[in-house]
Amino acid sequence: MVNTTESYAIHRDTDLDRPLRRDDFLIPADSAGKPIAYMAGNSLGLQPRSTEADIKDELDSWSHLAVRGHSHGEHPWMEFPSLLANSSAAVVGAMPHEIVMMNSLTINIHMLLASFYQPIDRRRKIVIEDYAFGSDSYAVRSHVAFRGGNPDKDVIRLKPRDGENYLRTEDIIAVLREHSSEIATVLLGAVNYYSGEFMDVAAITEVTHEIGAYAGWDLAHAAGNIPLHLHDWKVDFAAWCSYKYLNAGPGSVAGAYIHESHHKASLPRLEGWWTNKPETRFLMGPICDPLETADAWAVSNPPVLIMAPALTALRMFDQVGMHTLRARSLQLTSYMRDLITELDTDNRVSIITPADSNHHGAQLSIRVPRDPFPLIERMYSNHGVLGDARNPNIIRLAPAPMYNTFHDVWRAVSALFIELKD
Ligand SMILES: Cc1ncc(COP(=O)(O)O)c(C=O)c1O
């Protein structure tokens, strides 16, 4: 039984349990000037204090060095892609040369499907979750249509069993085996945005390979949330945004990963001048001389002004380490689950996120007995608690271990039950 008092929550925020880097973030304040309990880091992470100065540095380089900024100054812009890849490597468990930061997430999914969706004869199906994030579903369907397929037939949409809220690994594997000769590509959310389920990436990737298909993962809700081992799991490709748990700022530069085994292979790819090796890039010949790393998927020159805040944010992950973050994240989220269970004396809510710590990240998705949108608004305006809502009846609360406290979690759960009372 968890202690439900506010004083216990405050007590847990002792030096030992202190949020890892709270003081390094700008926490929005409510109308009384009190920091809000921010539970929406799964949607947009908070701003690190040093972000503004780090962007300003690049603006200064631009104003003082102009085009020479590409190769001169404290941080020559040419070096940004490799700095970002180095810092991302530990976050997603990959080698730096398997990572390229570019574009935004959905664009990266498109760029990767251009390579990893190769429909041939009967093998033309793509597998996604039935309740995948809309953008992923549209991307997948558009690729099928682009190659002359039928999106209604060639996309397999995985559904949970009747009465269940998330997918069972064994059911996913059963579908893969059932359609083994027809599946070209599997693209799943490693952490589903709606249910908060963390999938068994290693097992699903392994079976995907057994049936002769490519395994790709959308890491939007997994990167910076749960330690990943993309290289060791032999994941073929992955993409993620950096504005959620990674705190790189709205619309900041996204990530793409391609396993090194595909770097020299003759996979088709959409190309541009940044696909070309730097040594021969400016020869501008008609035929590309491609890099043999993930950078070959970068088509354009690096967007430095959004890379600067990404670098600021990723360096914090380097410093803290994913395992330390995950340990604290599990404490915060299990405290939140225990509090909800304890305070829900008349079963008004149900948590749809798996309880098994191998199958969830920071976020809990909670089914509520009323329209979740006004509920979230009232939690914000009456209690200074900011979470978010999803149709038809889900609220999502995600304590981010970099900056959230146990007291934030207590405030969020108390606000929920106060607002559900009447
Ligand atoms: C799972 C998932 N996929 C794709 C996207 C789309 O991201 P973007 O707008 O950066 O393309 C999001 C955005 O929240 C997401 O959560």
Ligand as a Chemical Component Dictionary entry (heavy atoms), coordinates in Angstrom:
data_LIG
# 
_chem_comp.id                   LIG 
_chem_comp.type                 NON-POLYMER 
_chem_comp.pdbx_formal_charge   0 
_chem_comp.three_letter_code    LIG 
# 
loop_
_chem_comp_atom.comp_id 
_chem_comp_atom.atom_id 
_chem_comp_atom.alt_atom_id 
_chem_comp_atom.type_symbol 
_chem_comp_atom.charge 
_chem_comp_atom.model_Cartn_x 
_chem_comp_atom.model_Cartn_y 
_chem_comp_atom.model_Cartn_z 
_chem_comp_atom.pdbx_ordinal 
LIG C1 C1 C 0 4.485 7.975  -32.870 1  
LIG C2 C2 C 0 4.603 9.228  -33.691 2  
LIG N1 N1 N 0 4.895 9.114  -34.998 3  
LIG C3 C3 C 0 5.000 10.221 -35.779 4  
LIG C4 C4 C 0 4.825 11.487 -35.255 5  
LIG C5 C5 C 0 4.920 12.667 -36.181 6  
LIG O1 O1 O 0 6.022 13.461 -35.942 7  
LIG P1 P1 P 0 6.501 14.624 -36.926 8  
LIG O2 O2 O 0 5.457 15.693 -36.909 9  
LIG O3 O3 O 0 7.765 15.106 -36.280 10 
LIG O4 O4 O 0 6.679 14.044 -38.274 11 
LIG C6 C6 C 0 4.544 11.641 -33.890 12 
LIG C7 C7 C 0 4.351 12.984 -33.305 13 
LIG O5 O5 O 0 4.008 13.178 -32.163 14 
LIG C8 C8 C 0 4.432 10.476 -33.089 15 
LIG O6 O6 O 0 4.133 10.562 -31.786 16 
# 
loop_
_chem_comp_bond.comp_id 
_chem_comp_bond.atom_id_1 
_chem_comp_bond.atom_id_2 
_chem_comp_bond.value_order 
_chem_comp_bond.pdbx_ordinal 
LIG C1 C2 SING 1  
LIG C2 N1 SING 2  
LIG C2 C8 DOUB 3  
LIG N1 C3 DOUB 4  
LIG C3 C4 SING 5  
LIG C4 C5 SING 6  
LIG C4 C6 DOUB 7  
LIG C5 O1 SING 8  
LIG O1 P1 SING 9  
LIG P1 O2 DOUB 10 
LIG P1 O3 SING 11 
LIG P1 O4 SING 12 
LIG C6 C7 SING 13 
LIG C6 C8 SING 14 
LIG C7 O5 DOUB 15 
LIG C8 O6 SING 16 
# 
